[in-house]
Amino acid sequence: YILEANPKTAKIIVAQPRRLAATGVASRVALERGERSPGTGSVGYVVRGDSRLHADTRLVFCTTGVLLRQLQSDNALENI
């Protein structure tokens, strides 16, 4: 419901314990939202060594390690 209320400004990051879970769930959610694959619209993922993001990506699935690295950076909360 958050993405429907603020489709241009809301950004949601979902942490998954494994890279297979992050990429698999992102693919499933992208299909359910009517997108071809992650990284082509509002759904994307970031795992170590691979990322599928688009300028319109608002729902990002990532591993806990990627999330921790992002939070340790200086401008961590600007992208969330």
C-alpha positions as CSV (number, residue, x, y, z in Angstrom):
1,Y,0.0,0.0,0.0
2,I,2.9,2.3,0.6
3,L,4.0,2.2,-3.1
4,E,0.4,3.0,-4.3
5,A,0.1,6.0,-2.0
6,N,3.4,7.5,-3.0
7,P,4.6,5.8,-6.2
8,K,7.3,8.4,-7.0
9,T,8.8,9.2,-3.6
10,A,8.4,6.0,-1.5
11,K,11.3,3.6,-1.4
12,I,11.2,0.2,0.4
13,I,14.2,-2.0,1.1
14,V,13.5,-5.6,2.0
15,A,16.4,-7.6,3.5
16,Q,16.6,-11.3,2.7
17,P,19.1,-13.8,4.4
18,R,20.4,-15.3,1.1
19,R,21.1,-14.0,-2.4
20,L,18.9,-16.7,-3.9
21,A,16.0,-15.6,-1.7
22,A,16.6,-11.9,-2.7
23,T,16.7,-12.6,-6.4
24,G,13.8,-15.1,-6.3
25,V,11.4,-13.0,-4.4
26,A,12.3,-9.9,-6.5
27,S,11.5,-11.9,-9.6
28,R,8.2,-13.2,-8.2
29,V,7.1,-9.7,-7.0
30,A,8.0,-8.2,-10.3
31,L,5.9,-10.7,-12.2
32,E,3.0,-10.1,-9.8
33,R,3.3,-6.3,-10.4
34,G,3.1,-6.9,-14.2
35,E,6.8,-6.3,-14.9
36,R,8.9,-8.5,-17.2
37,S,11.7,-9.0,-14.6
38,P,13.5,-7.2,-11.7
39,G,15.3,-4.1,-12.8
40,T,12.8,-3.1,-15.5
41,G,10.4,-1.1,-13.4
42,S,9.5,-0.6,-9.8
43,V,11.1,-3.8,-8.4
44,G,14.8,-4.5,-8.2
45,Y,17.5,-6.3,-6.2
46,V,21.0,-5.8,-5.0
47,V,23.2,-8.8,-4.0
48,R,27.0,-9.0,-3.8
49,G,28.3,-9.0,-7.3
50,D,24.9,-8.4,-9.1
51,S,22.2,-5.7,-9.1
52,R,19.1,-5.1,-11.2
53,L,17.9,-1.6,-10.6
54,H,16.1,1.0,-12.8
55,A,15.6,4.7,-12.3
56,D,12.0,3.9,-11.4
57,T,12.9,1.2,-8.9
58,R,11.1,1.8,-5.6
59,L,11.0,-1.8,-4.1
60,V,14.5,-3.2,-3.6
61,F,15.3,-6.7,-2.3
62,C,18.8,-7.1,-0.9
63,T,20.9,-9.4,1.3
64,T,21.5,-8.5,4.9
65,G,25.2,-8.0,4.1
66,V,24.4,-5.4,1.4
67,L,22.0,-3.6,3.7
68,L,24.6,-3.5,6.5
69,R,27.3,-2.1,4.1
70,Q,24.8,0.5,2.9
71,L,23.9,1.6,6.4
72,Q,27.6,2.0,7.3
73,S,28.2,4.5,4.6
74,D,28.1,8.2,5.3
75,N,24.9,9.0,3.3
76,A,23.2,5.8,4.3
77,L,19.7,7.1,4.8
78,E,19.5,9.3,1.8
79,N,18.8,6.3,-0.5
80,I,16.1,4.8,1.8
